[in-house]
Amino acid sequence: METRPSIKDLSPDALRALFAELNLPRFRAGQVLEWLYANHASSFDRMTNLPQALRESLSERFSVDTLEIADRQESEDGSTKTLYQLGDGHRIEAVLLPDEKGRRTLCLSSQVGCGMGCTFCRTASMGLKRGLTAAEIVDQAIFEIRTQKLDHILFMGMGEALDNVDNLRVALSLMTDRDALAFSPTRITVSTAGMMQRAEEIGMEFPGVNIAVSLNHPEDESREKLMPLSRKVSATEVFKSLNGPMKRIKGRLTVEYVLIGGINDSPELADTLALRLKPDKKTRINLIRYNEAGIEGFGPPDEHRLYEFQRRLIDAGHMAFIRKPLGREISGACGQLAADDIDD
């Protein structure tokens, strides 16, 4: 097992500060960033415009790669799910999702498993093993960027990104810094099950980053049964944040609502959601058909109820969209990710 920390666990500012401490010119840090994030160098030996002594010194202190591809599955709809092997034996999954316009969206993971305990989600059944390092998060994007252009990055894979907020911050800085991946913040979305204060902080710290909130039920008691995090942050508190402080962020706000047949898909609940969430041009609602995840008691909604739910939201003035399902046949759709650990 690798004992050296990955150099990709350092934010661009931390790397620049390190080089300053070593009395090295600032441009040397820029060269390393270019090699790592523009040229995707897999070792310090490839950084040929750095002095040999510096390459050796960096190699003694840091590693470069953190992930290995264990498996890759392709769906008929064009989606690709990648199983990554981590250095400690754990595994995670990430999914590349194409759309009809040829745009590619990467749904990446932020934790091994998840500790939020959502009763309808297959990832939650794993429990939380640990948070991913910044390097493990960013490498999921780098491995795709090596071969193709990415249009969007979603923190909607395994785990609650805001439960791993320190490493999330470093990963976002690497993704958006002009000397690193130089990815526009407006093309990044961070999803949360309801950690609203942290969501607001990330939205303010990284202007333009979009925030998606998994709501899934508009009533306090019923949402708590589906999503135990509601014991700490109720549906009422989520609405209070969405209707108030979250409006200050520059990025788009999205309310994610997974429709589960016979549980949260009634017309009356659509009306409740429409009343509790203030409609505006900044906030949209994504309606998601529940994807079968092998969990007893949960299934997709009737199509008529799905479209009736959407109609009622639109009639109340909301922007409401039905998300096209992708990756179902390879268990790569929302709520289906659950990589098995080799040491379990």
C-alpha positions in Angstrom: 0.0 0.0 0.0 1.3 3.5 -0.9 2.4 5.4 2.1 3.4 8.7 0.5 0.6 11.3 0.2 -0.6 12.2 -3.2 0.5 15.5 -4.5 -3.0 15.9 -5.8 -4.2 16.2 -2.2 -2.7 19.7 -2.2 -4.8 22.6 -3.4 -3.1 24.9 -5.9 -2.5 27.5 -3.2 -1.0 24.9 -0.9 1.3 23.7 -3.6 2.4 27.3 -4.3 3.0 27.8 -0.6 5.1 24.7 -0.4 7.3 25.8 -3.3 7.7 29.2 -1.6 8.8 27.5 1.6 11.4 25.6 -0.4 12.6 28.9 -1.9 11.7 27.7 -5.3 10.4 30.1 -8.0 6.6 30.4 -8.2 6.6 29.3 -11.9 7.9 25.9 -10.8 4.6 25.3 -9.0 2.8 26.3 -12.1 4.8 23.8 -14.1 3.9 21.0 -11.7 0.2 21.9 -11.9 0.4 21.9 -15.7 2.0 18.5 -15.8 -0.6 17.1 -13.4 -3.8 18.6 -14.7 -3.2 19.6 -18.3 -0.7 16.9 -19.3 -2.0 14.3 -16.9 1.5 13.1 -15.9 1.5 9.8 -14.0 4.9 10.3 -12.5 7.4 13.0 -11.6 9.9 11.6 -14.1 7.7 12.8 -17.0 8.0 16.4 -15.8 11.0 17.0 -18.0 11.2 20.8 -17.6 11.8 20.4 -13.9 15.4 20.0 -12.6 16.3 16.4 -11.9 17.0 17.1 -8.2 13.5 18.6 -7.8 11.8 15.7 -9.5 13.6 13.3 -7.2 12.8 15.4 -4.1 9.1 15.5 -5.1 9.1 11.7 -5.8 10.5 11.0 -2.3 7.7 13.0 -0.6 4.7 12.5 -2.8 3.0 10.0 -5.1 1.0 10.9 -8.2 -1.7 8.4 -9.2 -4.3 7.2 -6.6 -6.8 5.1 -8.5 -6.8 2.0 -10.7 -9.6 1.0 -13.0 -10.9 -2.4 -11.8 -13.8 -2.7 -14.3 -15.7 -0.6 -16.8 -19.3 -1.3 -18.1 -21.1 0.3 -21.0 -24.8 0.7 -21.3 -26.9 0.6 -24.5 -27.9 4.3 -23.8 -24.2 5.3 -23.9 -23.6 5.5 -20.2 -20.3 4.1 -18.8 -19.8 3.0 -15.2 -16.2 2.7 -13.9 -15.3 0.7 -10.9 -12.1 2.2 -9.3 -9.8 0.4 -6.9 -8.4 2.5 -4.1 -5.0 1.9 -2.5 -6.5 0.5 0.7 -8.6 -2.1 -1.0 -11.9 -0.2 -1.1 -13.8 0.4 -4.3 -15.9 3.2 -5.6 -18.0 3.8 -8.8 -18.4 6.8 -11.1 -20.7 7.1 -14.1 -20.3 9.0 -17.4 -23.6 10.1 -18.7 -24.1 11.4 -22.3 -27.1 13.3 -23.5 -28.8 13.6 -26.9 -26.8 16.7 -27.7 -23.5 14.9 -27.2 -22.7 16.6 -23.9 -20.9 14.4 -21.3 -21.6 14.6 -17.6 -19.5 12.8 -15.0 -21.3 11.7 -11.8 -18.5 11.1 -9.4 -18.2 9.8 -5.8 -17.0 11.6 -2.7 -17.1 8.7 -0.1 -16.7 5.0 0.1 -20.3 4.1 0.9 -22.6 6.7 2.6 -23.6 7.5 6.1 -26.8 9.3 5.5 -28.9 6.1 5.8 -31.6 6.9 3.1 -33.8 3.9 3.2 -34.4 3.7 -0.5 -30.8 4.0 -1.7 -28.5 1.1 -2.5 -25.4 3.1 -1.7 -26.7 3.8 1.8 -26.9 0.0 2.5 -23.1 -0.1 2.4 -22.8 2.3 5.3 -20.0 4.8 5.5 -16.4 3.3 5.2 -14.5 6.6 4.8 -14.4 9.8 2.9 -12.3 10.0 -0.3 -9.2 12.1 -0.4 -9.2 15.2 -2.7 -6.8 13.2 -5.0 -9.3 10.3 -5.2 -12.1 12.6 -6.0 -10.2 14.6 -8.7 -8.7 11.5 -10.3 -12.2 10.3 -11.3 -12.4 13.5 -13.4 -8.9 13.3 -14.7 -9.3 9.7 -15.9 -12.2 10.7 -18.1 -10.6 14.0 -19.3 -7.6 12.1 -20.5 -9.7 10.6 -23.4 -12.6 13.0 -23.9 -14.1 16.4 -23.1 -16.2 16.7 -20.0 -19.1 19.2 -20.0 -20.4 18.8 -16.5 -19.3 17.3 -13.2 -21.8 16.2 -10.6 -21.1 15.3 -7.0 -24.0 12.8 -7.0 -22.2 9.4 -6.9 -21.5 7.5 -3.8 -21.5 9.4 -0.6 -22.5 12.8 0.8 -20.0 15.3 -0.5 -20.7 17.8 2.2 -20.0 15.2 4.9 -16.5 15.2 3.4 -16.3 19.0 3.1 -12.6 19.6 3.7 -11.6 17.3 0.9 -14.4 18.6 -1.2 -13.0 22.1 -0.9 -9.6 21.0 -2.1 -11.1 19.0 -5.0 -13.2 22.0 -6.1 -10.2 24.3 -5.9 -8.2 21.9 -8.1 -11.1 21.6 -10.6 -11.7 25.3 -10.9 -8.1 26.8 -10.6 -6.9 28.1 -14.0 -3.5 26.4 -13.5 -5.1 23.1 -12.7 -8.2 21.6 -14.4 -9.6 25.1 -15.2 -13.2 23.8 -15.1 -15.9 26.5 -15.0 -17.7 26.5 -11.6 -21.0 26.9 -13.4 -20.5 23.4 -14.8 -20.1 21.8 -11.4 -23.0 20.7 -9.2 -22.6 19.6 -5.6 -25.5 17.5 -4.2 -26.6 17.2 -0.6 -29.2 15.3 1.4 -29.8 18.4 3.4 -26.6 19.8 4.9 -27.8 23.3 4.1 -25.4 25.4 6.1 -22.4 23.7 4.4 -24.1 23.9 1.1 -24.5 27.7 1.5 -20.8 28.0 2.5 -19.6 26.1 -0.6 -21.9 28.1 -2.8 -20.4 31.3 -1.5 -16.8 30.1 -1.4 -16.9 28.9 -5.0 -19.1 31.4 -6.9 -21.0 29.8 -9.7 -21.0 26.2 -8.3 -24.5 24.8 -8.5 -26.2 23.2 -5.5 -28.7 20.3 -5.7 -30.7 19.3 -2.6 -32.3 15.8 -2.4 -35.7 16.5 -0.9 -37.8 13.5 -1.8 -40.6 14.4 0.6 -42.1 17.8 1.5 -43.4 16.8 5.0 -41.2 16.6 8.0 -42.2 13.3 9.6 -42.4 11.3 6.3 -39.1 12.7 5.0 -37.5 11.6 8.3 -38.6 8.0 7.6 -37.0 8.1 4.1 -34.0 10.2 5.0 -32.7 9.9 8.7 -30.7 13.1 8.2 -34.0 14.9 8.6 -33.8 14.3 12.3 -31.0 16.9 12.3 -32.2 19.0 9.4 -36.0 18.8 8.9 -37.8 19.4 5.6 -39.0 22.7 7.2 -35.4 23.8 7.7 -34.5 22.7 4.2 -37.3 24.9 2.8 -36.3 27.8 5.0 -32.8 27.6 3.6 -33.9 27.2 0.0 -36.4 30.1 0.3 -33.9 32.3 2.1 -30.1 32.1 2.5 -29.5 29.8 -0.4 -30.8 32.5 -2.8 -27.6 34.4 -2.2 -25.4 31.9 -4.0 -24.6 32.7 -7.7 -25.0 29.1 -8.9 -28.3 27.4 -9.8 -30.4 25.7 -7.2 -32.0 22.4 -7.9 -34.4 20.4 -5.8 -34.0 16.7 -6.6 -37.2 14.7 -5.9 -37.1 10.9 -6.4 -40.6 9.7 -7.0 -41.3 6.4 -5.3 -44.5 4.6 -6.2 -47.2 4.9 -3.5 -44.9 6.7 -1.0 -44.2 10.2 -2.2 -45.8 10.5 -5.6 -49.4 11.7 -4.8 -50.9 14.8 -6.3 -51.5 16.1 -2.8 -47.8 16.0 -2.1 -47.1 17.8 -5.3 -49.3 20.6 -4.1 -47.6 20.6 -0.7 -44.2 20.9 -2.4 -45.5 23.6 -4.7 -46.7 25.6 -1.7 -43.6 25.2 0.6 -41.0 26.0 -2.1 -41.2 29.5 -3.5 -41.1 29.5 -7.3 -38.4 31.7 -8.9 -36.1 31.8 -11.9 -33.2 30.5 -9.8 -34.6 27.2 -8.6 -35.7 24.2 -10.6 -37.2 20.9 -9.6 -35.9 17.7 -11.1 -38.3 14.8 -10.9 -36.5 11.4 -10.9 -38.2 8.0 -11.4 -37.1 5.7 -8.7 -34.6 3.2 -10.0 -34.9 -0.3 -8.8 -32.1 -1.0 -6.3 -33.2 -4.4 -4.9 -34.7 -2.9 -1.8 -38.0 -4.4 -0.7 -41.0 -2.0 -0.6 -39.6 0.6 -3.1 -40.5 0.8 -6.7 -41.0 3.4 -9.5 -44.1 5.5 -9.8 -46.9 5.0 -12.2 -46.2 7.1 -15.3 -49.5 8.9 -15.0 -48.8 10.0 -11.5 -45.3 11.1 -12.5 -46.6 13.5 -15.2 -49.5 14.7 -13.0 -46.9 15.5 -10.3 -45.0 17.6 -12.8 -48.1 19.3 -14.1 -49.2 20.5 -10.7 -45.8 22.0 -10.0 -45.7 23.8 -13.3 -49.2 25.1 -12.8 -48.0 26.5 -9.5 -45.3 28.5 -11.3 -42.3 26.1 -10.8 -39.8 25.0 -13.3 -40.2 21.2 -13.1 -38.4 18.7 -15.3 -38.5 14.9 -15.5 -34.9 13.6 -15.7 -34.3 11.0 -18.4 -33.1 7.8 -16.8 -29.6 6.7 -17.8 -27.4 3.8 -16.8 -30.1 1.6 -15.3 -29.0 -1.6 -17.0 -25.5 -1.4 -15.6 -26.8 -0.3 -12.1 -25.3 3.2 -12.7 -28.5 5.3 -12.2 -29.4 7.4 -9.3 -29.4 5.4 -6.0 -28.0 2.2 -7.6 -24.2 2.6 -7.0 -22.8 0.2 -4.5 -19.3 -1.0 -5.2 -18.3 -4.0 -3.2 -15.1 -3.8 -1.1 -12.6 -6.5 -1.8 -11.8 -6.7 1.9 -15.4 -7.2 3.1 
